[in-house]
């Protein structure tokens, strides 16, 4: 996946870092995601309803009363299967997490951050540093447990001109989080400063803010 992502990097860009998320942390976070408690409660509710239905049905049969019939029982079963859709969505996400991991990779160049993602199809997302305003380091419970961290980059413009949301980008669950955080913060600060506060009428080299970035 890294090789394919490298081919999307511009010829005028220099790769500063590349990597992939920690597999164990990636899988654990896919399993213990915010949907898990909701899926458990939803599943237990439907299981209770399903057991109660058959308990009533067996009681009705035992006293010789008419039951709801094969068609009615099939309808209830199909209804419950559809009603369990949140559970199926959660389980589907967990099952496909290994496929998502396979398609996930990151590259940091001297001009942008590249992210490859997807389950069946693959998507390449490129975020130029000129569009990014904040760099944050995040370490959740599983990040700390597996010795990894997330670099969260937020966009300067939350909404585009056509009203579409323009989210930032996250380099998630990487072991070199301190190194990448310092690297990204340095490049983003240089480029963002040069973009927001240009000097010398935008020459090839900016002498106003002592930045090392050249030729933007």
Protein Blocks (a to p, Z undefined) as FASTA:
>chain_A
ZZmmmmmpcfkbccfbdcdddfklmmmmmmmgcklmmmmmmmmmmmmmmmmmmmmmmmmm
mnopacebjmlmmmmmmmmmmmmmmmmmmmmmmmmmmmmmmmgccdddfkbccddedjkb
ccdddddfklpcbdcddddfklmmnopacdddddfblbdfkopacdddddehifklmmmm
mmmmmmmmmmmmmmmmgghhipabdcklopabehZZ
